[in-house]
Structure formats: structure tokens, C-alpha cells
Amino acid sequence: MTNSSDAPTRTVTVAGTGAIGTAVARTLLKAGLTVTVWNRTSSRTSALVDDGATAVDSVGDAVLASELTLLTVTDYSALDDVFAELDAVPGGLGGRTVVALCTGSAADADRTAARAESSGALYLDAGVQTAPEDIGTPAATILYGGSRHAFDRHLSVLELLSTARHVGENPAAAAVWDLTLFGVWYDAQLGLLRALTAAREAGLDVAGFAETAAIQLGHVVAAAADTAGEVLDGEYPRGPADLREHRMVVDELVAQRAGSALGDGGLTDVSRLLDLEIGAGRGDLGLTAVTLPSGRQRDQP
Ligand SMILES: NC(=O)c1ccc[n+]([C@@H]2O[C@H](COP(=O)([O-])OP(=O)(O)OC[C@H]3O[C@@H](n4cnc5c(N)ncnc54)[C@H](OP(=O)(O)O)[C@@H]3O)[C@@H](O)[C@H]2O)c1
């Protein structure tokens, strides 16, 4: 079903009414949209029906009821079960758009995109960077990978749920973006935990230390855009220290962290990279030089 008009999408299906699906459906109902819901355990749709949604018995009927379907099930294995039913819909999905709001891998997203497209649907894969209670508030962000055309077509609906950010035509883009952002959080949080542990073990004022650690983390945040520019341009200006100076500090930290239950945060590997760069005559570069593309010969200045 392709909609040739530019009229905003008014009919939406939410398939899977767990925590995220219920929050999504409720937000759309509040905005006055026509909402069809389906859930494997049908009793879990009754509160939404009380709020004005229409419940249907099969996920095939649910997807056919709307031009846009938001699939909000546990994971991609659950999505495989859902698509096994959608594959059996006579005549396919006829140009409708399906969006999977699931946490998963790039391979999961690629597999599901191929499945949706072979059923005749446009596909968007979504990374939900938010808790159910924040859906429909300015605190929410959802990332989308896949058909830009489908994203633009349904943006008026997607923007009701969160800040909606299209991160690439590749369906896997949102999954990679989502997971990699979790990686940023783990690296920063575990860095903080290592530091607080070291402060505690040294008998320091841990609360006071945390205040100065927050300033240190702020330097990373403030420089993020400039650092991205260095990574993209392949220019590695010295900044606050050059690689020789960084190596001295990194080696001190490796010694300080020896035997720590939380490990050294990868600094032994970083020290090795710094040695290679310095040995190749690039010791006057800045720290971003450790991101040199893996294909480049490290022994050639
Ligand atoms: N909750 C969060 O804070 C949060 C935040 C970010 C991202 N996410 C992601 O959002 C997705 C949904 O999470 P959620 O919190 O809404 O999960 P949830 O509350 O546990 O709900 C899971 C839903 O999936 C359905 N389901 C499970 N297996 C199924 C299957 N084999 N076939 C059909 N339906 C199946 C369940 O149906 P039944 O009722 O029949 O069991 C239920 O509707 C997950 O990928 C999660 O990682 C969640």
C-alpha cells in the first residue's frame, strides 16, 4: 500500500504491547491517531483498547490495518516468529512500512530488513535510546536506519515518540549506532569507576575526587566535535600533549592499574600503539593518531 498523497500518516499499528509498545501506542492515541494493536498474549492489549485502540487477533491483520507498523517485541528472535506469520499474508504487505524497535546486532537488522522487503514492505530498523516512561517526551531519542523515503514519509508520527534521527540508508546503521553509543557509556563509566576505586584505595577524598573527575570528563565532551574532525581529516595536532608525553602517563597508569579487578581499560594496547607511532618518527602528533586506519602501514611516516 503506497500512499501517493503527502497527507500525514494517521493510521498506525503497534505490534507487541510490552513496556515500549504500550508507551508508544498510548502516545499515538493521545495525539489523536487511529491505532491498531496486536500482542501475542491478547489480554495485554485490553488497557489500550480502553484508551481507544482497536485490537486484532493476528499480526497479519494488524499490519494490513495501517500504512505504518511499529514492531515492539523482545528481540529479533521474537521478530523472526512475527515474520513467519507475516510471510503467510496473502498478497504480501503491499508497500506498507514496518519499523522494528528492538535492541540487536547489525546482522539481526540486515536479516530482518531482507525479510520485510521480500514481503513487499519498506523497512526501518530503530535503536531505542530511551526508557518507556520517556517515550513521547523531549528526553527521548530513537535512531532509525533504512529507507529514507519511509522515514520522511512517516516523520510526523515518529516525531511524536521522540527526537527521530535517521542515521543511514543501511538498515544496520541504527543497530551499530545504538550499540556503539552503549560502548561510549561503558568506557566512560568504567573509567570513572576505575578512578574512584584507585582514589578509595589510596585513602583520598573520593567525593572531592569525583568533582574533579567530572571536570575531566567534561573536557572529552567539549572536544568531541573537534576530535571527530581530526579522525575524519586524518590530521592529528599535538593538542595538550604529544605522543611521547602521553606514553609516559599511560605507562604510569598501566603500572597503577596492575592487578586491578577492572583491568587497565586497554591501556597496555594503547601503550604498544604509542610505541609504534613514536618508533616510526611520529612522536610529535596528538593522541588521535592512535586511530590511524588499520590499513595504513604504521612503520611508514
Ligand atoms: N524497556 C526498556 O527500558 C527498553 C529501552 C530501550 C530499548 N528497549 C528494547 O525495546 C524492545 C521491547 O522491549 P520492552 O521493554 O517493551 O519488552 P517487554 O516489556 O518485555 O515486552 C516484550 C513484548 O514482546 C512480545 N514477544 C516476546 N516474544 C515474542 C514472540 N516470540 N512472538 C511475538 N511476540 C513476542 C511480548 O509478548 P507477550 O506479552 O505475549 O509476552 C511483549 O509484547 C526490546 O528489544 C528492548 O531491548 C527496551
The ligand as an SDF file (V2000), in Angstrom:
LIG
                    3D

 48 52  0  0  0  0  0  0  0  0999 V2000
   12.1180   -1.3200   28.3230 N   0  0  0  0  0  0  0  0  0  0  0  0
   13.1680   -0.5210   28.1310 C   0  0  0  0  0  0  0  0  0  0  0  0
   13.5880    0.2430   29.0090 O   0  0  0  0  0  0  0  0  0  0  0  0
   13.8540   -0.5050   26.7750 C   0  0  0  0  0  0  0  0  0  0  0  0
   14.7410    0.5520   26.4830 C   0  0  0  0  0  0  0  0  0  0  0  0
   15.3800    0.5640   25.2440 C   0  0  0  0  0  0  0  0  0  0  0  0
   15.1460   -0.4440   24.3380 C   0  0  0  0  0  0  0  0  0  0  0  0
   14.2950   -1.4560   24.6450 N   0  0  0  0  0  0  0  0  0  0  0  0
   14.0790   -2.5160   23.6360 C   0  0  0  0  0  0  0  0  0  0  0  0
   12.7380   -2.4600   23.1710 O   0  0  0  0  0  0  0  0  0  0  0  0
   12.2970   -3.7830   22.8540 C   0  0  0  0  0  0  0  0  0  0  0  0
   10.9850   -4.0620   23.5850 C   0  0  0  0  0  0  0  0  0  0  0  0
   11.2470   -4.0010   24.9770 O   0  0  0  0  0  0  0  0  0  0  0  0
   10.0900   -3.9980   26.0700 P   0  0  0  0  0  0  0  0  0  0  0  0
   10.6960   -3.4090   27.2910 O   0  0  0  0  0  0  0  0  0  0  0  0
    8.8500   -3.4190   25.5250 O   0  0  0  0  0  0  0  0  0  0  0  0
    9.8930   -5.5790   26.3060 O   0  0  0  0  0  0  0  0  0  0  0  0
    8.7430   -6.2900   27.1410 P   0  0  0  0  0  0  0  0  0  0  0  0
    8.0230   -5.3360   28.0400 O   0  0  0  0  0  0  0  0  0  0  0  0
    9.3490   -7.4910   27.7470 O   0  0  0  0  0  0  0  0  0  0  0  0
    7.7040   -6.7700   26.0140 O   0  0  0  0  0  0  0  0  0  0  0  0
    8.0820   -7.7280   25.0920 C   0  0  0  0  0  0  0  0  0  0  0  0
    6.9870   -7.8850   24.0520 C   0  0  0  0  0  0  0  0  0  0  0  0
    7.4500   -8.8130   23.0700 O   0  0  0  0  0  0  0  0  0  0  0  0
    6.4380   -9.7980   22.8990 C   0  0  0  0  0  0  0  0  0  0  0  0
    7.0300  -11.0600   22.4890 N   0  0  0  0  0  0  0  0  0  0  0  0
    8.0470  -11.7160   23.0980 C   0  0  0  0  0  0  0  0  0  0  0  0
    8.3500  -12.8360   22.4000 N   0  0  0  0  0  0  0  0  0  0  0  0
    7.5090  -12.8710   21.3480 C   0  0  0  0  0  0  0  0  0  0  0  0
    7.3420  -13.7860   20.2710 C   0  0  0  0  0  0  0  0  0  0  0  0
    8.1320  -14.8860   20.1410 N   0  0  0  0  0  0  0  0  0  0  0  0
    6.3870  -13.5220   19.3500 N   0  0  0  0  0  0  0  0  0  0  0  0
    5.6230  -12.4130   19.4710 C   0  0  0  0  0  0  0  0  0  0  0  0
    5.7170  -11.5110   20.4730 N   0  0  0  0  0  0  0  0  0  0  0  0
    6.6660  -11.7480   21.4050 C   0  0  0  0  0  0  0  0  0  0  0  0
    5.7550   -9.9000   24.2480 C   0  0  0  0  0  0  0  0  0  0  0  0
    4.5020  -10.5040   24.0870 O   0  0  0  0  0  0  0  0  0  0  0  0
    3.7880  -11.2810   25.3000 P   0  0  0  0  0  0  0  0  0  0  0  0
    3.0370  -10.2380   26.0660 O   0  0  0  0  0  0  0  0  0  0  0  0
    2.9140  -12.2690   24.6390 O   0  0  0  0  0  0  0  0  0  0  0  0
    4.8780  -11.9200   26.1170 O   0  0  0  0  0  0  0  0  0  0  0  0
    5.6780   -8.4110   24.6020 C   0  0  0  0  0  0  0  0  0  0  0  0
    4.6250   -7.7610   23.9230 O   0  0  0  0  0  0  0  0  0  0  0  0
   13.4290   -4.7310   23.2540 C   0  0  0  0  0  0  0  0  0  0  0  0
   14.2090   -5.0490   22.1230 O   0  0  0  0  0  0  0  0  0  0  0  0
   14.2470   -3.9100   24.2260 C   0  0  0  0  0  0  0  0  0  0  0  0
   15.6090   -4.3100   24.2140 O   0  0  0  0  0  0  0  0  0  0  0  0
   13.6230   -1.5100   25.8360 C   0  0  0  0  0  0  0  0  0  0  0  0
  1  2  1  0
  2  3  2  0
  2  4  1  0
  4  5  1  0
  4 48  2  0
  5  6  2  0
  6  7  1  0
  7  8  2  0
  8  9  1  0
  8 48  1  0
  9 10  1  0
  9 46  1  0
 10 11  1  0
 11 12  1  0
 11 44  1  0
 12 13  1  0
 13 14  1  0
 14 15  2  0
 14 16  1  0
 14 17  1  0
 17 18  1  0
 18 19  2  0
 18 20  1  0
 18 21  1  0
 21 22  1  0
 22 23  1  0
 23 24  1  0
 23 42  1  0
 24 25  1  0
 25 26  1  0
 25 36  1  0
 26 27  1  0
 26 35  1  0
 27 28  2  0
 28 29  1  0
 29 30  1  0
 29 35  2  0
 30 31  1  0
 30 32  2  0
 32 33  1  0
 33 34  2  0
 34 35  1  0
 36 37  1  0
 36 42  1  0
 37 38  1  0
 38 39  2  0
 38 40  1  0
 38 41  1  0
 42 43  1  0
 44 45  1  0
 44 46  1  0
 46 47  1  0
M  CHG  2   8   1  16  -1
M  END
$$$$
